Amino acid sequence: MQKKVSLIGVPTDIGAGARGASMGPEALRVAGIASVLEGHGLQVTDRGNLAGPSNPWKPPAEGYRHLNEVVIWNQTLHDAVFAELALGRLPIVLGGDHCLGLGSISAVARHCREAGKKLRVLWLDAHADFNTSDLTPSGNIHGMPVALLCGMGPPELTGIGGTTPAIDASVVRQIGIRSVDPGEKRLVLQAGLEVFDMRYIDEMGMRHTMEQALMGVDENTHLHVSFDVDFLDPEVAPGVGTTVRGGPTYREAQLSMEMIADTGRLASLDVMELNPALDVRNATAEVAVDLIESMFGKSTLMRRQ
C-alpha cells in the first residue's frame, strides 16, 4: 500500500436531496483522520478543500438537478485525484455527496488505463446509485454515479475522464445494498452489476461476501473503495441524509475494512455522504474515521498473511 496519502476535501452537497454533506470534510478532520492515519506510519498531506459553485437548491431541469454545477465539481475532483495518482500518492476524497464518485472513479479509471493496471471498485453503500433521469423524478445526481460511470447519461457527465464509459460494470462490486428503486433493479440486472445486498450478507456472512468481492485482486490491481457512510446501519451512523435500516453492524463493517487492508492493494478511497447537520456530537464522523483506520491496518493482533 502506498505510504503517501493526500486528503482532498470536496465541500458540496450539489447532488443530494438534503443539505449538509458539504460540511463532511471538516467533520472528518475534526474526528482526527489525519493524525489517525499518521499513527499507522503514513505520510499525510491535507490538500485542503476544492472550490466550486455553491448549491442553488433548484428543482430538476430536463431530469437533472444542478447539472452544470455537478459537472464543474466532478471535473475539478477528477483533475485533483488524477494529479495525486500521477505523483504516486494515495488520494482520500473527503465528501461531499456521492455524485462525487463520478469524478473520483473516472480519474482512477483513467490512471489505470494509462498505467496498465486492473481496476476493482468496491462500492459500500445502502443504495445501488444506478438510477437515470428517466427512472427518478427527484433528479438528484447522487443516485446516478454508477450508471454515469457505466456510460448511461449526458455526455458532459459520462465523458469526464476522456473515455465513455469510464468503467465497465464488471469492475464494480457493490456491498451492503438494501434500497433499489423498481426501474433501477431492472437496469442493474441488465448491466450485469455484481451486487452483494443485505440478504446475501445475512445468508452468507460478511467474511464470505468480502472474499467474493475481493476475488481476483492481485499485485496488478488498483483497489478503489467508495465508502458511503450510509452503508452502515443508522443505529451505528445516524449522520447521513438517506438512512436505510438494516445495514451492516459495526463489527461487520470492521471485518470488511480489515479484509480490505489484508489485500495490501488499497490505492484510493472516497468517504461520502457524511452529514454533520444530522449527526449527534460528530459520532458518525468518529465511527467513519475508526473504520478508515481499520482499512489502513488497525487490528487487534498481528496476523500471519
Disulfide bonds with the S-S distance in Angstrom:
none
